[in-house]
Amino acid sequence: MNEKNKRTHYCGQLSESNVGEEVVLMGWVQTRRDLGGIIFVDIRDRSGICQVVINPDRLEAFKKAEEIRSEYVIAIKGRVCLRPEENVNPKISTGFVEVLCEGLDILSRSKTPPFPIEDNINVDESVRLKYRYLDLRRPKMLNNILFRSRVNKAIRDFLSENGFIEVETPMLTRSTPEGARDYLVPSRVNPGCFYALPQSPQLFKQLLMVSGLERYYQIARCFRDEDLRADRQPEFTQLDIEMSFVDVDDIIELNEKLIKYIVEQATQRKVDIPFRRLTYKEAMDRFGSDKPDLRFGMEMVEVSDIASKSEFKVFTDAVKGGGIVKGINIEKGGEIFSRRQIDELVEKAKEFGAKGLAWISISPEGVKSPIAKFFAEDTMNELLQRMNAKTGDLLIFISDKEKSNALSLMGQMRLYLGKTLGLLKKDAMEFVWVTEFPLLEYDEEEKRFVAMHHPFTSPMDEDIPLLETDPISVRAKAYDIVLNGTELGGGSIRIHSSMIQQKMFKVLGFTEERAKSNFGFLLQAFEYGTPPHGGIAYGLDRMVMLLLGLDSIRDCIAFPKTQNAMCLMTGAPAEVEDRQLRELHIQVKI
C-alpha cells in the first residue's frame, strides 16, 4: 500500500452487497488474533467494526500484521468476501462478511491503553476523564456523542422550519449579580474591570425581541460558578428560545411539537401530545414536588381535617399550628413490607428531615397501627375511606406545622418508595408542564423577596394588584417542562410594561440606582417599543442524558469537569505566570 490509497468505506458499513468489491479501510485495531498462521484483525472506526483476514501468502502485509497491537492505527486494502457459515457473527452489522487483506500499512503506533477500549469496563471515572480521548473511543461513549449531534440537528431543523433565526450572543458580558455566582474575566485593556461569562443569554434574547427579530434561538454555552452534582456542570449547553407576540399557550404548544420532533427523530420513539399540565400548587399538593415524576401514581392525600378530630397530638398540634397532615396509600404495602421494613421507612423519613412517620396497616384482621388507639372508630373509618384503603394496604402519614415542609418531606418519601418498589421505569417517558409558579420567594438571609425565576418574569394579570398588598401570593406566567421527575427546561412570559417592571423592582428591594446599575441597558431599550414576549430554555446536556437513560450528564459531554470543577485531562484550572497577572493588574492573595 501507499499514500495514494484513500479510504473507500467506513468499517461498519460493509455488507453482503459489497461482496467482491475492492475496499480500503482505515481505523484502530480493536483486536488481533493469530490462529494457526492466519491473522485475524478487527478494525474499528466510528461506524463500527469489520473483520480482516491476513494470510501468510501476503508476506509484506503478514509481517506488518505480526507487529500490530490494540489501538494501532492502520490502513487495510483488500476484497470483501462472505464469512464461512461457522464464523458468521449476527451480533454486529458486518458479521456476515470479512475483508481478505491484500495490503496493510501502519499509520500510527499506540502505547498500551490504561483501560480496554470497550464497554462495561470496571475502571474509576477519574481515570476515564484523565484519558477522555480514549474513553470517547468506546462504542457507548461514541454513540452518546453521535446521539447528541442528532438532537442538535433535529433542533435546528425544526426551529428553522418554524421561522426561528439562530443568533449568537456575547460570551463576554456584564455581571448582573442576581442569581447564581458569575465566572469573572479580567479585562487587560480596562484595568480593574471585569467581564462575566453568561449564566444564560436571558437579557440579550430579550433585546433581540426589542430588535424585532420575533423568533430567536441559540444552542448557547452558559457558565455558573456553583456546587456541582450528577446533572450539573460549571459550563453547560442551553437551548435558548424567545418569541414575540405570544402567550403561555402559544409557547407550550410550539415546544410540545419541538420535543415530539426531537425525540422521534433522535430515538424513533413515538411521543403523544399535548402533554399533561399541572399548576405549581397541584404538583406540590399531589406529588410534593414542582418536578413530579408521573411514571407511577401513589399520590399524596390531604387528611388534615380528619386528623384534627383525633387525639393524636402530633397531628392535632400540626394542624393547630397552621400546618397539614399528608398521607400516601402504598397499595398492598402491608403485604410487601414487614414490620422491620416499616420501621426502616420511619427512619428514612427522619433522614429526610421529618420528625417521624405515622403508619396504618390494613390486615384481614383489621387495622394495625401504633396510632390506632388515638382515633375513634368513625374517625378511623373516615380516614380509611379518604385514603381509599383496602385490605393489604399500608398507609403512611407525615405532619408538620410548616405546610411546605410536610409537602416536601412526603414528596421525598414518595420518590423513595417509587425507587424501592421498582416503579421508576427507565424506558417510560412521562412529560408534564408545571405552570403558575410563585413569582417570588422570601430569602431569609437577605431578608427580602427574590424572584423565583428572574426579575423580568411577568405576574399573572389578575395577581398584579397583589404586588403591593400580598406579594408572596402572586403567581407568575412561568412554566417548566418536566420529564420523569427531572426538569428539562423552563421559561416565562416577560414583563414588557415599564410600570409593572418598576413595581417588580420595588418588591425586590431594588433602588432606582441599583436597577440602572445592573440592568440599565435593558431598561433603556424597553423605552423604545417593547413587544409582548416570552420564551424557554432547556438544559441540553440534561435532555440528552434523559433520552439516553444515563445517570450523569458527564457521559454525554465530550470533555466534562469533575465535581470539583476540574478537568483531569488538561489540569485546568491551573496557576498562571506572574507576567500574565501583572498584565491584568491582578495580585493573588490566598
C-alpha positions as CSV (number, residue, x, y, z in Angstrom):
1,M,0.0,0.0,0.0
2,N,1.0,3.6,-0.3
3,E,-0.3,7.1,0.5
4,K,-2.3,7.3,-2.8
5,N,-4.7,4.7,-1.4
6,K,-7.7,6.6,0.0
7,R,-10.4,5.2,2.3
8,T,-13.3,3.9,0.3
9,H,-15.7,2.7,3.0
10,Y,-16.3,3.0,6.7
11,C,-15.6,-0.2,8.7
12,G,-19.2,-0.6,9.9
13,Q,-20.8,-0.1,6.5
14,L,-19.7,-3.2,4.7
15,S,-22.4,-5.8,4.0
16,E,-23.2,-8.7,1.7
17,S,-24.0,-6.2,-1.1
18,N,-20.2,-5.3,-1.1
19,V,-19.0,-8.9,-1.7
20,G,-16.4,-8.9,-4.5
21,E,-15.5,-5.2,-4.1
22,E,-12.0,-4.0,-3.5
23,V,-12.0,-1.7,-0.5
24,V,-9.6,0.4,1.6
25,L,-10.5,0.7,5.3
26,M,-8.7,2.8,7.9
27,G,-9.1,2.8,11.7
28,W,-8.0,1.4,15.0
29,V,-7.1,-2.2,15.8
30,Q,-9.7,-3.5,18.2
31,T,-8.2,-7.0,18.5
32,R,-5.6,-9.1,16.8
33,R,-5.7,-12.9,16.8
34,D,-3.1,-15.3,15.4
35,L,-4.9,-18.6,14.6
36,G,-2.6,-21.3,13.2
37,G,-0.7,-19.0,10.9
38,I,-3.7,-16.9,9.8
39,I,-4.0,-13.5,11.5
40,F,-7.5,-12.0,12.1
41,V,-7.7,-8.3,12.9
42,D,-10.8,-6.4,13.9
43,I,-10.5,-2.9,12.6
44,R,-12.7,-0.2,14.1
45,D,-13.8,3.4,13.3
46,R,-16.8,5.4,14.5
47,S,-19.2,3.4,12.3
48,G,-18.3,0.0,13.7
49,I,-16.0,-3.0,13.4
50,C,-15.0,-5.2,10.4
51,Q,-13.0,-8.4,10.5
52,V,-9.9,-8.6,8.3
53,V,-8.2,-11.9,7.3
54,I,-4.4,-11.8,6.6
55,N,-2.9,-14.9,5.1
56,P,0.8,-15.7,5.1
57,D,1.0,-15.6,1.3
58,R,0.7,-11.8,1.6
59,L,4.1,-11.8,3.1
60,E,4.6,-8.0,3.5
61,A,1.2,-7.5,5.0
62,F,1.6,-10.5,7.2
63,K,4.8,-9.3,8.7
64,K,3.3,-5.9,9.5
65,A,0.2,-7.7,11.0
66,E,2.6,-9.6,13.3
67,E,3.7,-6.2,14.7
68,I,0.4,-4.5,15.3
69,R,-1.3,-4.3,18.7
70,S,-4.5,-2.9,20.1
71,E,-5.2,0.8,19.2
72,Y,-2.6,0.9,16.4
73,V,-4.0,3.0,13.5
74,I,-3.8,1.0,10.3
75,A,-5.0,1.0,6.7
76,I,-6.2,-2.1,5.0
77,K,-6.6,-2.8,1.3
78,G,-8.5,-6.0,0.3
79,R,-11.5,-7.7,-1.2
80,V,-14.8,-8.2,0.6
81,C,-16.0,-11.8,0.8
82,L,-18.6,-13.8,2.7
83,R,-17.5,-15.3,6.0
84,P,-17.7,-19.1,6.3
85,E,-21.0,-20.1,7.8
86,E,-19.5,-21.2,11.0
87,N,-17.8,-17.8,11.5
88,V,-20.9,-15.6,11.0
89,N,-21.4,-13.1,13.8
90,P,-25.0,-11.8,13.6
91,K,-24.4,-9.5,16.7
92,I,-22.6,-6.9,14.5
93,S,-23.7,-5.2,11.3
94,T,-20.7,-6.6,9.3
95,G,-21.0,-10.0,10.8
96,F,-21.7,-11.8,7.5
97,V,-18.6,-10.5,5.7
98,E,-14.9,-10.1,6.1
99,V,-12.1,-8.4,4.1
100,L,-9.3,-10.6,2.6
101,C,-6.2,-8.5,3.1
102,E,-4.1,-7.6,0.1
103,G,-2.1,-4.8,1.7
104,L,-1.6,-3.2,5.2
105,D,0.1,0.0,6.4
106,I,0.7,1.0,10.0
107,L,-0.3,4.7,10.1
108,S,0.4,5.2,13.9
109,R,1.5,3.1,16.8
110,S,0.0,3.1,20.2
111,K,1.1,2.5,23.8
112,T,-0.9,0.0,25.8
113,P,-4.1,2.0,26.8
114,P,-4.7,2.4,30.6
115,F,-8.1,0.6,30.2
116,P,-9.7,-1.6,27.5
117,I,-11.4,0.3,24.7
118,E,-14.7,-1.5,25.1
119,D,-18.0,-1.1,27.0
120,N,-18.8,-2.4,30.5
121,I,-15.3,-1.7,31.8
122,N,-14.6,-1.6,35.6
123,V,-12.5,1.5,35.8
124,D,-12.7,4.6,38.0
125,E,-14.3,7.6,36.4
126,S,-11.3,9.7,37.2
127,V,-9.1,7.5,35.0
128,R,-11.7,7.7,32.2
129,L,-11.7,11.5,32.5
130,K,-7.9,11.8,32.5
131,Y,-7.7,9.8,29.3
132,R,-11.0,11.2,27.9
133,Y,-9.8,10.9,24.3
134,L,-9.5,7.2,24.8
135,D,-12.8,6.9,26.7
136,L,-14.6,8.5,23.8
137,R,-13.4,5.7,21.5
138,R,-15.5,3.2,23.4
139,P,-18.7,2.4,21.5
140,K,-21.1,3.6,24.2
141,M,-19.4,6.9,24.7
142,L,-19.1,7.4,20.9
143,N,-22.7,6.7,20.4
144,N,-23.7,9.2,23.1
145,I,-21.8,11.9,21.3
146,L,-23.4,10.9,17.9
147,F,-26.8,10.9,19.6
148,R,-26.2,14.4,20.9
149,S,-25.3,15.5,17.4
150,R,-28.6,14.1,16.1
151,V,-30.5,16.0,18.8
152,N,-28.8,19.2,17.8
153,K,-29.6,18.7,14.2
154,A,-33.3,17.9,15.0
155,I,-33.5,21.2,17.0
156,R,-32.1,23.3,14.2
157,D,-34.2,21.6,11.5
158,F,-37.5,22.1,13.5
159,L,-36.8,25.7,14.5
160,S,-35.6,26.7,11.1
161,E,-38.8,25.3,9.6
162,N,-40.9,27.2,12.1
163,G,-39.4,30.6,11.3
164,F,-36.8,30.9,14.0
165,I,-33.4,32.7,13.5
166,E,-30.2,31.4,15.1
167,V,-28.3,34.3,16.7
168,E,-25.1,34.1,18.7
169,T,-24.9,36.4,21.8
170,P,-21.8,37.6,23.6
171,M,-19.6,35.3,25.8
172,L,-18.0,38.3,27.5
173,T,-20.7,40.4,29.1
174,R,-21.6,42.5,32.1
175,S,-22.0,40.9,35.6
176,T,-25.6,41.2,36.8
177,P,-25.3,39.6,40.3
178,E,-28.9,38.5,40.8
179,G,-28.8,34.7,40.8
180,A,-26.0,32.1,40.7
181,R,-22.4,33.2,41.1
182,D,-20.7,34.5,37.9
183,Y,-17.4,33.4,36.4
184,L,-15.4,36.7,36.1
185,V,-12.9,37.5,33.4
186,P,-10.5,40.4,34.0
187,S,-10.0,43.0,31.2
188,R,-6.4,43.8,30.4
189,V,-7.2,47.0,28.5
190,N,-9.6,48.2,31.2
191,P,-7.7,47.7,34.5
192,G,-9.8,46.9,37.5
193,C,-12.8,46.0,35.3
194,F,-14.2,42.5,34.7
195,Y,-16.4,40.7,32.2
196,A,-18.7,37.9,33.3
197,L,-19.3,34.7,31.4
198,P,-23.0,34.4,30.7
199,Q,-25.2,32.3,33.0
200,S,-27.7,32.4,30.2
201,P,-28.4,34.7,27.2
202,Q,-31.5,36.0,29.1
203,L,-31.0,39.7,28.7
204,F,-29.7,39.5,25.1
205,K,-32.6,37.4,23.9
206,Q,-35.0,40.0,25.3
207,L,-33.0,42.7,23.5
208,L,-33.4,40.7,20.3
209,M,-37.2,40.8,20.8
210,V,-36.9,44.6,21.1
211,S,-34.8,44.5,17.9
212,G,-37.8,43.0,16.1
213,L,-36.4,39.5,15.3
214,E,-39.6,38.0,16.8
215,R,-38.3,34.4,16.8
216,Y,-34.8,33.6,18.1
217,Y,-33.0,30.5,19.2
218,Q,-29.4,29.6,20.1
219,I,-27.6,26.5,21.3
220,A,-25.7,28.5,23.8
221,R,-22.8,27.8,26.1
222,C,-23.5,29.0,29.7
223,F,-21.5,29.3,32.9
224,R,-22.4,29.2,36.6
225,D,-19.9,29.1,39.4
226,E,-21.9,26.8,41.7
227,D,-21.7,23.5,43.5
228,L,-21.9,20.5,41.2
229,R,-23.7,17.2,41.1
230,A,-24.5,14.5,38.6
231,D,-26.7,16.6,36.4
232,R,-24.8,19.9,36.7
233,Q,-21.6,21.3,35.3
234,P,-19.8,24.7,35.6
235,E,-20.1,25.1,31.8
236,F,-23.2,23.7,30.1
237,T,-25.2,24.0,27.0
238,Q,-28.6,25.6,26.8
239,L,-31.2,25.6,24.1
240,D,-32.5,29.1,24.3
241,I,-35.7,30.2,22.6
242,E,-37.6,33.5,22.6
243,M,-40.7,34.6,20.8
244,S,-42.7,37.9,20.4
245,F,-46.4,38.5,20.4
246,V,-47.2,35.2,22.2
247,D,-48.9,34.0,25.3
248,V,-48.2,30.9,27.5
249,D,-50.3,28.6,25.4
250,D,-48.5,29.6,22.2
251,I,-45.1,28.8,23.7
252,I,-46.3,25.5,25.3
253,E,-47.9,24.3,22.1
254,L,-44.9,25.0,19.9
255,N,-42.5,23.4,22.4
256,E,-44.6,20.3,22.6
257,K,-44.2,19.9,18.9
258,L,-40.4,20.6,19.2
259,I,-40.0,18.0,21.9
260,K,-42.0,15.5,19.9
261,Y,-39.9,16.1,16.8
262,I,-36.6,15.9,18.7
263,V,-37.5,12.6,20.5
264,E,-38.9,10.9,17.4
265,Q,-36.0,12.0,15.1
266,A,-33.3,11.1,17.6
267,T,-34.8,7.9,19.2
268,Q,-37.5,6.7,16.8
269,R,-39.9,6.6,19.8
270,K,-43.4,7.9,19.5
271,V,-44.4,10.9,21.6
272,D,-48.1,11.8,22.1
273,I,-49.0,15.5,22.5
274,P,-50.5,17.5,24.2
275,F,-48.7,16.8,27.5
276,R,-50.3,16.9,30.9
277,R,-50.4,20.2,32.7
278,L,-50.3,20.8,36.5
279,T,-50.2,24.1,38.3
280,Y,-47.4,24.5,40.8
281,K,-50.0,24.2,43.6
282,E,-51.4,21.0,42.2
283,A,-48.0,19.5,41.7
284,M,-47.0,20.3,45.3
285,D,-50.3,19.2,46.8
286,R,-50.4,15.9,44.9
287,F,-46.8,14.9,44.4
288,G,-44.8,17.1,46.9
289,S,-42.5,18.4,44.1
290,D,-42.5,21.1,41.4
291,K,-41.0,18.5,39.1
292,P,-43.3,15.5,39.7
293,D,-42.4,12.0,38.5
294,L,-45.5,10.7,36.8
295,R,-44.2,7.3,36.0
296,F,-46.1,6.0,39.0
297,G,-49.2,7.0,41.0
298,M,-49.0,7.0,44.8
299,E,-50.4,10.5,45.0
300,M,-50.4,12.4,48.3
301,V,-53.8,12.8,50.1
302,E,-54.8,15.7,52.4
303,V,-56.2,14.4,55.7
304,S,-55.7,17.4,58.0
305,D,-59.4,17.8,58.6
306,I,-59.8,14.2,59.7
307,A,-56.5,14.1,61.6
308,S,-57.6,17.1,63.7
309,K,-60.6,15.1,65.1
310,S,-58.2,12.5,66.5
311,E,-56.4,12.6,69.9
312,F,-53.0,12.0,68.3
313,K,-51.1,15.1,69.5
314,V,-48.5,15.1,66.7
315,F,-51.4,15.5,64.2
316,T,-53.5,17.9,66.1
317,D,-50.6,20.2,67.1
318,A,-49.5,20.4,63.4
319,V,-53.0,21.4,62.2
320,K,-53.5,23.9,65.1
321,G,-50.1,25.5,64.2
322,G,-51.3,26.1,60.7
323,G,-49.7,23.0,59.2
324,I,-51.1,19.9,57.5
325,V,-51.1,16.1,57.5
326,K,-50.4,14.3,54.3
327,G,-50.9,10.6,53.6
328,I,-49.9,8.1,50.9
329,N,-51.6,4.7,50.3
330,I,-49.0,2.1,49.4
331,E,-51.3,-0.4,47.7
332,K,-50.5,-3.9,49.0
333,G,-47.8,-2.4,51.1
334,G,-49.0,-4.2,54.2
335,E,-48.2,-7.4,52.4
336,I,-44.9,-6.2,50.9
337,F,-43.3,-4.5,54.0
338,S,-42.5,-6.5,57.1
339,R,-42.7,-4.7,60.5
340,R,-38.9,-4.3,60.4
341,Q,-39.1,-2.7,56.9
342,I,-41.8,-0.4,58.1
343,D,-39.5,0.7,60.9
344,E,-36.9,1.4,58.2
345,L,-39.4,3.6,56.4
346,V,-39.8,5.6,59.6
347,E,-36.0,6.0,59.9
348,K,-35.8,7.0,56.2
349,A,-38.4,9.8,56.8
350,K,-36.3,11.0,59.7
351,E,-33.2,11.1,57.4
352,F,-35.2,13.4,55.1
353,G,-35.9,15.7,58.0
354,A,-39.3,14.5,59.3
355,K,-39.9,14.2,63.0
356,G,-41.4,10.8,62.3
357,L,-43.7,8.8,60.1
358,A,-47.1,7.5,61.3
359,W,-48.4,4.4,59.6
360,I,-51.5,2.2,59.5
361,S,-51.5,-1.4,58.1
362,I,-54.8,-2.9,56.9
363,S,-54.8,-6.6,57.5
364,P,-57.6,-9.2,57.1
365,E,-58.0,-9.0,60.9
366,G,-58.4,-5.2,60.8
367,V,-56.3,-2.1,61.4
368,K,-52.8,-2.5,62.9
369,S,-51.1,0.7,63.9
370,P,-49.4,2.4,66.9
371,I,-51.7,5.4,66.4
372,A,-55.0,3.5,66.1
373,K,-55.8,4.0,69.8
374,F,-56.0,7.8,69.2
375,F,-58.8,7.5,66.7
376,A,-62.5,6.9,67.4
377,E,-64.0,4.2,65.2
378,D,-65.9,6.6,63.0
379,T,-62.9,8.9,62.6
380,M,-60.7,5.9,61.6
381,N,-63.3,4.8,59.1
382,E,-63.5,8.3,57.6
383,L,-59.7,8.3,57.3
384,L,-59.6,4.9,55.6
385,Q,-62.3,6.0,53.2
386,R,-60.4,9.2,52.3
387,M,-57.3,7.2,51.7
388,N,-59.2,4.6,49.6
389,A,-57.7,1.9,51.8
390,K,-58.2,-1.8,51.1
391,T,-57.1,-5.0,52.8
392,G,-53.4,-5.4,52.4
393,D,-52.6,-1.7,52.0
394,L,-50.1,0.3,54.1
395,L,-50.9,4.0,54.8
396,I,-48.2,6.4,55.8
397,F,-48.5,10.0,57.1
398,I,-46.3,13.0,57.7
399,S,-47.4,16.1,59.5
400,D,-45.7,19.5,60.0
401,K,-46.6,22.9,61.2
402,E,-45.0,24.3,58.1
403,K,-47.1,23.2,55.1
404,S,-44.2,23.4,52.7
405,N,-42.1,21.1,54.9
406,A,-44.8,18.4,55.0
407,L,-45.3,18.5,51.2
408,S,-41.6,18.3,50.5
409,L,-40.9,15.5,53.0
410,M,-43.8,13.4,51.8
411,G,-42.7,14.1,48.2
412,Q,-39.3,12.7,49.1
413,M,-40.9,9.6,50.7
414,R,-43.0,9.1,47.5
415,L,-39.9,9.1,45.3
416,Y,-38.1,6.8,47.7
417,L,-41.0,4.4,47.6
418,G,-41.1,4.6,43.8
419,K,-37.4,3.6,43.6
420,T,-37.7,0.9,46.4
421,L,-40.7,-0.7,44.7
422,G,-39.2,-0.6,41.2
423,L,-41.8,1.8,39.8
424,L,-39.4,4.2,38.1
425,K,-39.2,2.5,34.7
426,K,-36.3,3.9,32.6
427,D,-38.0,3.2,29.3
428,A,-41.0,5.3,30.2
429,M,-41.3,9.0,29.1
430,E,-43.8,10.9,31.2
431,F,-43.8,14.6,30.2
432,V,-45.7,17.2,32.2
433,W,-45.9,21.0,32.2
434,V,-45.9,22.7,35.6
435,T,-47.4,26.2,35.4
436,E,-48.3,29.2,37.6
437,F,-45.2,29.2,39.8
438,P,-44.9,31.7,42.6
439,L,-43.5,34.9,41.3
440,L,-41.4,35.5,44.5
441,E,-39.9,33.7,47.4
442,Y,-38.5,35.1,50.6
443,D,-34.8,35.0,51.2
444,E,-34.2,34.6,54.9
445,E,-30.5,35.5,54.6
446,E,-31.1,38.7,52.7
447,K,-34.4,39.5,54.5
448,R,-36.2,40.4,51.2
449,F,-38.2,38.9,48.4
450,V,-36.2,37.5,45.4
451,A,-37.5,36.4,42.0
452,M,-38.1,32.7,41.8
453,H,-37.1,32.8,38.1
454,H,-35.7,36.3,37.3
455,P,-36.7,39.9,37.8
456,F,-38.3,40.1,34.3
457,T,-40.8,37.3,34.8
458,S,-44.4,38.6,34.3
459,P,-47.0,38.1,37.0
460,M,-50.4,36.7,36.2
461,D,-52.6,39.6,35.1
462,E,-55.2,39.0,37.9
463,D,-52.5,39.0,40.5
464,I,-50.8,42.3,39.6
465,P,-52.8,44.2,42.4
466,L,-51.3,41.8,45.0
467,L,-47.7,43.0,44.2
468,E,-48.3,45.8,46.7
469,T,-50.5,44.1,49.2
470,D,-49.6,40.4,49.3
471,P,-46.6,39.8,47.1
472,I,-45.9,36.2,48.2
473,S,-49.3,35.1,46.8
474,V,-48.5,36.5,43.3
475,R,-48.4,33.8,40.6
476,A,-46.1,34.1,37.6
477,K,-46.6,33.4,34.0
478,A,-43.9,30.8,34.3
479,Y,-43.7,27.2,33.3
480,D,-41.4,24.2,33.5
481,I,-41.3,21.1,31.3
482,V,-40.6,18.0,33.3
483,L,-39.6,14.5,32.1
484,N,-39.7,11.6,34.6
485,G,-39.2,13.9,37.6
486,T,-36.4,15.9,36.1
487,E,-36.8,19.5,34.9
488,L,-35.9,19.6,31.1
489,G,-36.4,23.4,30.8
490,G,-38.3,26.4,32.0
491,G,-39.4,29.8,30.9
492,S,-41.9,32.6,31.3
493,I,-43.7,35.4,29.7
494,R,-41.6,38.5,30.3
495,I,-42.6,41.9,31.7
496,H,-42.8,44.4,28.9
497,S,-44.6,47.2,30.8
498,S,-42.3,49.7,32.5
499,M,-44.9,50.4,35.2
500,I,-45.1,46.7,36.1
501,Q,-41.3,46.4,35.9
502,Q,-40.9,49.3,38.4
503,K,-43.4,47.6,40.8
504,M,-41.4,44.4,40.5
505,F,-38.1,46.1,41.3
506,K,-39.7,47.8,44.3
507,V,-40.9,44.5,45.7
508,L,-37.4,43.0,45.2
509,G,-36.0,45.9,47.2
510,F,-34.1,47.4,44.3
511,T,-33.3,51.1,44.4
512,E,-33.6,53.0,41.2
513,E,-29.8,53.3,41.2
514,R,-29.3,49.6,41.6
515,A,-31.8,48.7,38.9
516,K,-30.0,51.1,36.5
517,S,-26.6,49.8,37.5
518,N,-27.5,46.1,36.9
519,F,-30.0,46.3,34.1
520,G,-29.8,49.9,32.8
521,F,-29.0,48.9,29.2
522,L,-32.1,46.7,29.1
523,L,-34.4,49.2,30.8
524,Q,-33.2,51.8,28.3
525,A,-34.0,49.5,25.4
526,F,-37.5,48.9,26.8
527,E,-38.2,52.7,26.4
528,Y,-38.2,52.2,22.6
529,G,-41.2,50.0,22.0
530,T,-41.1,46.5,23.5
531,P,-43.4,43.8,22.1
532,P,-45.0,41.2,24.5
533,H,-42.6,38.3,24.5
534,G,-41.6,35.1,26.3
535,G,-39.5,32.1,25.9
536,I,-38.0,29.0,27.3
537,A,-34.5,27.5,27.9
538,Y,-33.7,23.8,28.0
539,G,-30.7,22.2,29.6
540,L,-29.4,20.4,26.5
541,D,-27.0,18.2,28.4
542,R,-29.7,17.1,30.7
543,M,-32.1,16.4,27.8
544,V,-29.6,14.2,26.1
545,M,-28.8,12.4,29.4
546,L,-32.5,11.6,30.0
547,L,-33.2,10.5,26.4
548,L,-30.2,8.1,26.6
549,G,-31.1,6.9,30.1
550,L,-27.8,7.9,31.6
551,D,-27.1,8.5,35.2
552,S,-24.8,11.5,34.7
553,I,-24.5,14.3,32.2
554,R,-20.8,13.8,32.1
555,D,-21.4,10.8,29.9
556,C,-22.9,12.9,27.1
557,I,-20.4,15.8,27.3
558,A,-17.2,15.3,25.3
559,F,-14.9,16.9,27.8
560,P,-16.6,17.4,31.2
561,K,-15.4,18.7,34.5
562,T,-15.3,16.7,37.8
563,Q,-17.4,17.5,40.8
564,N,-14.7,20.0,41.9
565,A,-14.9,21.8,38.5
566,M,-11.6,20.3,37.5
567,C,-10.5,19.0,34.1
568,L,-8.4,16.0,34.9
569,M,-7.2,15.7,31.3
570,T,-5.8,19.2,30.9
571,G,-5.2,20.1,34.5
572,A,-7.5,23.1,34.4
573,P,-7.9,25.3,36.4
574,A,-4.2,26.0,36.9
575,E,-1.9,28.7,38.1
576,V,-0.7,31.2,35.6
577,E,2.6,33.1,35.2
578,D,3.2,36.2,37.2
579,R,3.7,38.1,34.0
580,Q,0.1,37.3,33.0
581,L,-1.2,38.5,36.3
582,R,0.8,41.7,36.1
583,E,-0.7,42.4,32.7
584,L,-4.2,42.1,34.2
585,H,-3.3,44.2,37.2
586,I,-4.2,41.3,39.5
587,Q,-2.5,40.2,42.7
588,V,-3.3,36.8,44.1
589,K,-3.9,36.5,47.9
590,I,-4.7,33.1,49.4
